[in-house]
Amino acid sequence: MNVYHFSAFNDTLDPIHHKSVGAVVTDSNDNEGEDSRVGLDNLGNTCYLNAVVQCLANTDSLRHYFTSYDFEDDLNRSKGLIAYPLARLIRQLWTPSSDGVKRSVRPTHVRSLCDRWSSLSWGQNDAHEFCTFLLDSLHNDLNRSRLKPSAITSSAEADDDNNNSTDVHALANSSWNEFKRFNDSIVVDLFYGQYMSAIVCSVCPKRSLKFDPFVYLSLPIPLTHKDINLRDCLDLYSAPEVLSQQNSWHCPQCRTSREATKYSRFWRLPRILIIQLNRFCFDIKSCPEKITSFVDFPLHNLDLSSYSLSGQLSSYDLYAVVNHYGDVNGGHYKAYAKDTNIFKGLGWRCFDDNHVDDMRPDSVITRNAYILFYKRKDYNSHL
């Protein structure tokens, strides 16, 4: 069978005979091309695209999935618009230069396809919106499930009258399995988790539970703190919300509207955790503004156990960052990524479009951090 692979530095498709080796994805350090020192040319306000692609290209399992052609086993032939160009681009980034000269790659195909999404065309664009669009597109291209329900249910709700942990586990698993019936891709395998929302009546012990999948966390930045760290953002994100008279909850046991408390916790933590620091918001006059506060975050051992209910290992290490420089009206994006080869460089790399430089770990944490990429510590071999 002729399978079309993208050549290393050509804009055409090369037909070759190839058989994929299966869909087992490993978090491997076999280092296609040892490590990436290749930048991406800016094609006109495409720094947001370049920064996100570099972070995804430095997600070991995703890179291996594309460079080993495992993705072809999962490719939805009716789609595939983004998967092939991105696979080609990642292979270019991880192909070593024969002469040792630093070079850069033009992300022409990925950019042209993304331009079909009007909000990403030529203007000042948001890296988080693009990352969401790219992961959604990859999921659609690579969804192993061919089921097409009339309405996909991604959440499950139930009343938990007895606070029975067995019933709660069953509901969570049922919700996740139903979601996976229709959504089964490398994107779900790596980036998706599940959280539980609960509403508790203030009068009776009635508790209503809901389970939903998530692909990233968008964390608010507390403006009342002088010294802000990531845990402050997580505390604010997970803080209980009181549903008062104006926003009351109809309790099915009391059979009337009641004040209630709503809270959420992680139930199933993803292998790769994407955190957006919500720096862009609106002021009291509904004018957009950027929060420039410094937020400290850990390079190692981000512990989410106090925000999780399932007992799953919940410690993460940072491996990539998207940074934004500027304000709401304009700016520039750069990416930082951890070296896969600990014996070369200074430990991290800075990707500034077509410029790639070594950097020290103590330079990674800055007030420009916008999107953080963490890898769960127990995830180091197979899916």
Rosetta blueprint (number, residue, H / E / L):
1 M L
2 N E
3 V E
4 Y E
5 H E
6 F E
7 S L
8 A L
9 F L
10 N L
11 D L
12 T L
13 L E
14 D E
15 P E
16 I E
17 H E
18 H L
19 K L
20 S L
21 V L
22 G L
23 A L
24 V L
25 V L
26 T E
27 D L
28 S L
29 N L
30 D L
31 N L
32 E L
33 G L
34 E L
35 D L
36 S L
37 R L
38 V L
39 G E
40 L E
41 D L
42 N L
43 L L
44 G L
45 N L
46 T L
47 C H
48 Y H
49 L H
50 N H
51 A H
52 V H
53 V H
54 Q H
55 C H
56 L H
57 A H
58 N L
59 T L
60 D H
61 S H
62 L H
63 R H
64 H H
65 Y H
66 F H
67 T H
68 S L
69 Y L
70 D H
71 F H
72 E H
73 D H
74 D L
75 L L
76 N L
77 R L
78 S L
79 K L
80 G L
81 L L
82 I L
83 A H
84 Y H
85 P H
86 L H
87 A H
88 R H
89 L H
90 I H
91 R H
92 Q H
93 L H
94 W L
95 T L
96 P L
97 S L
98 S L
99 D L
100 G L
101 V L
102 K L
103 R L
104 S E
105 V E
106 R L
107 P L
108 T H
109 H H
110 V H
111 R H
112 S H
113 L H
114 C H
115 D L
116 R L
117 W L
118 S H
119 S H
120 L H
121 S L
122 W L
123 G L
124 Q L
125 N L
126 D L
127 A H
128 H H
129 E H
130 F H
131 C H
132 T H
133 F H
134 L H
135 L H
136 D H
137 S H
138 L H
139 H H
140 N H
141 D H
142 L H
143 N L
144 R L
145 S L
146 R L
147 L L
148 K L
149 P L
150 S L
151 A L
152 I L
153 T L
154 S L
155 S L
156 A E
157 E E
158 A E
159 D E
160 D L
161 D L
162 N L
163 N L
164 N L
165 S H
166 T H
167 D H
168 V H
169 H H
170 A H
171 L H
172 A H
173 N H
174 S H
175 S H
176 W H
177 N H
178 E H
179 F H
180 K H
181 R H
182 F H
183 N L
184 D L
185 S L
186 I H
187 V H
188 V H
189 D H
190 L H
191 F H
192 Y L
193 G E
194 Q E
195 Y E
196 M E
197 S E
198 A E
199 I E
200 V E
201 C E
202 S L
203 V L
204 C L
205 P L
206 K L
207 R E
208 S E
209 L E
210 K E
211 F E
212 D E
213 P E
214 F E
215 V L
216 Y L
217 L E
218 S E
219 L E
220 P L
221 I L
222 P L
223 L L
224 T L
225 H L
226 K L
227 D L
228 I E
229 N E
230 L H
231 R H
232 D H
233 C H
234 L H
235 D H
236 L H
237 Y H
238 S H
239 A L
240 P L
241 E E
242 V E
243 L E
244 S L
245 Q H
246 Q H
247 N H
248 S L
249 W E
250 H E
251 C E
252 P L
253 Q L
254 C L
255 R L
256 T E
257 S E
258 R E
259 E L
260 A E
261 T E
262 K E
263 Y E
264 S E
265 R E
266 F E
267 W E
268 R E
269 L L
270 P L
271 R L
272 I E
273 L E
274 I E
275 I E
276 Q E
277 L E
278 N L
279 R L
280 F E
281 C E
282 F E
283 D L
284 I L
285 K L
286 S L
287 C L
288 P E
289 E E
290 K E
291 I L
292 T L
293 S L
294 F L
295 V E
296 D E
297 F L
298 P L
299 L L
300 H L
301 N L
302 L E
303 D E
304 L L
305 S H
306 S H
307 Y H
308 S E
309 L L
310 S L
311 G L
312 Q L
313 L L
314 S L
315 S E
316 Y E
317 D E
318 L E
319 Y E
320 A E
321 V E
322 V E
323 N E
324 H E
325 Y E
326 G E
327 D E
328 V L
329 N L
330 G E
331 G E
332 H E
333 Y E
334 K E
335 A E
336 Y E
337 A E
338 K E
339 D L
340 T L
341 N L
342 I L
343 F L
344 K L
345 G L
346 L L
347 G L
348 W E
349 R E
350 C E
351 F E
352 D E
353 D L
354 N L
355 H E
356 V E
357 D E
358 D E
359 M E
360 R L
361 P H
362 D H
363 S H
364 V L
365 I L
366 T L
367 R L
368 N L
369 A E
370 Y E
371 I E
372 L E
373 F E
374 Y E
375 K E
376 R E
377 K L
378 D L
379 Y L
380 N L
381 S L
382 H E
383 L L
